[in-house]
Amino acid sequence: MKVPTAEEIEEVLDDCVRPILRADGGNARLESVKEDGTIFISFTGRCAGCPGADYTLAELVEPCLKDKLDGIKKVLTVPWHLPFQ
């Protein structure tokens, strides 16, 4: 299974995820792409710590990425208050 590149993921985030998040004062940052197809993102701005972030991940971010790109197994968030390692 070929995992998408960071550039491919960024393009999809720019096209179908970030405009919606930015409309509410938030954003999403790509943190990591793992070889098994797991994608890690963090929410920033007003999305950081938002009670609806899990819903946004499940209903917007993950479906959009999986619909546009092959090879994505799952999309997870990095907690906004912890540095990504």
Sine and cosine of phi, psi and omega as CSV:
sin_phi,cos_phi,sin_psi,cos_psi,sin_omega,cos_omega
0.00,0.00,0.82,-0.58,0.05,-1.00
-1.00,0.09,0.82,-0.58,0.02,-1.00
-1.00,0.02,0.68,-0.73,0.01,-1.00
-0.88,0.47,0.46,-0.89,0.05,-1.00
-0.98,0.20,0.28,-0.96,0.06,-1.00
-0.86,0.50,-0.61,0.79,-0.01,-1.00
-0.90,0.43,-0.66,0.75,0.03,-1.00
-0.90,0.43,-0.66,0.75,0.01,-1.00
-0.92,0.40,-0.69,0.72,0.02,-1.00
-0.86,0.52,-0.64,0.77,0.01,-1.00
-0.89,0.46,-0.68,0.73,0.02,-1.00
-0.93,0.37,-0.66,0.75,0.06,-1.00
-0.86,0.51,-0.68,0.73,0.01,-1.00
-0.90,0.43,-0.60,0.80,-0.08,-1.00
-0.98,0.21,-0.69,0.72,-0.18,-0.98
-0.81,-0.59,-0.12,0.99,-0.02,-1.00
-0.94,-0.35,-0.81,0.59,-0.12,-0.99
-0.88,0.48,-0.62,0.79,0.03,-1.00
-0.85,0.53,-0.60,0.80,0.00,-1.00
-0.94,0.33,-0.70,0.71,0.00,-1.00
-0.91,0.42,-0.65,0.76,-0.02,-1.00
-0.91,0.41,-0.49,0.87,0.04,-1.00
-0.88,0.47,-0.42,0.91,0.04,-1.00
-0.97,-0.24,0.18,0.98,0.04,-1.00
1.00,0.07,0.28,0.96,-0.01,-1.00
-0.87,-0.50,-0.14,-0.99,0.03,-1.00
-0.24,-0.97,0.10,-0.99,0.06,-1.00
-0.75,-0.67,0.65,-0.76,0.02,-1.00
-0.87,-0.49,0.76,-0.65,0.09,-1.00
-0.96,0.26,0.84,-0.55,-0.03,-1.00
-0.99,-0.17,-0.67,0.74,-0.09,-1.00
-0.30,-0.95,0.51,-0.86,0.12,-0.99
-0.83,-0.56,0.89,-0.45,-0.02,-1.00
-1.00,-0.04,0.39,-0.92,-0.04,-1.00
-0.89,0.45,-0.40,0.92,0.00,-1.00
-1.00,0.08,0.04,1.00,0.02,-1.00
1.00,-0.04,0.18,0.98,0.07,-1.00
-1.00,0.06,0.77,-0.64,-0.01,-1.00
-0.93,-0.37,0.75,-0.67,0.07,-1.00
-0.94,-0.35,0.77,-0.64,0.09,-1.00
-0.79,-0.61,0.28,-0.96,0.17,-0.99
-0.79,-0.62,0.55,-0.83,0.08,-1.00
-1.00,-0.04,0.62,-0.78,-0.01,-1.00
-0.80,-0.61,0.10,-1.00,0.00,-1.00
0.90,0.44,-0.64,-0.77,-0.03,-1.00
-0.93,0.36,-0.26,0.97,0.04,-1.00
-0.98,0.21,-0.38,0.92,0.00,-1.00
-0.92,0.40,0.87,-0.49,0.01,-1.00
0.98,0.20,0.08,1.00,-0.01,-1.00
-0.92,0.39,0.67,-0.74,0.03,-1.00
-0.89,0.46,-0.35,0.94,0.00,-1.00
-1.00,-0.06,0.12,0.99,-0.07,-1.00
-0.88,0.47,-0.64,0.77,0.02,-1.00
-0.90,0.44,-0.65,0.76,0.05,-1.00
-0.90,0.44,-0.71,0.71,0.02,-1.00
-0.87,0.50,-0.66,0.75,0.03,-1.00
-0.89,0.46,-0.75,0.66,-0.09,-1.00
-0.96,0.30,-0.56,0.83,-0.12,-0.99
-0.97,-0.25,-0.22,0.98,0.00,-1.00
-0.83,-0.55,-0.88,0.48,-0.16,-0.99
-0.92,0.40,-0.84,0.55,-0.06,-1.00
-0.89,0.46,-0.74,0.67,0.02,-1.00
-0.88,0.48,-0.63,0.78,0.00,-1.00
-0.89,0.45,-0.74,0.67,-0.01,-1.00
-0.90,0.43,-0.70,0.72,-0.02,-1.00
-0.93,0.37,-0.53,0.85,0.02,-1.00
-0.94,0.34,-0.61,0.79,-0.10,-1.00
-1.00,-0.02,-0.40,0.92,-0.10,-0.99
-0.75,-0.66,0.70,-0.71,0.11,-0.99
-0.99,0.11,0.42,-0.91,0.11,-0.99
1.00,-0.04,0.07,1.00,0.04,-1.00
-1.00,-0.05,0.86,-0.52,0.00,-1.00
-1.00,0.10,-0.78,0.63,0.03,-1.00
-0.38,-0.92,0.33,-0.94,0.03,-1.00
-0.84,-0.54,0.81,-0.59,-0.03,-1.00
-0.83,-0.56,0.41,-0.91,0.05,-1.00
-0.98,-0.22,0.52,-0.86,0.16,-0.99
-1.00,-0.04,0.79,-0.61,0.00,-1.00
-0.81,0.58,0.69,-0.72,-0.11,-0.99
-0.88,0.48,-0.42,0.91,-0.08,-1.00
-0.99,-0.11,0.02,1.00,0.01,-1.00
-0.88,-0.47,0.66,-0.75,0.08,-1.00
-0.94,0.33,0.57,-0.82,0.00,-1.00
-0.98,0.20,0.68,-0.73,0.01,-1.00
-0.85,-0.53,0.00,0.00,0.00,0.00
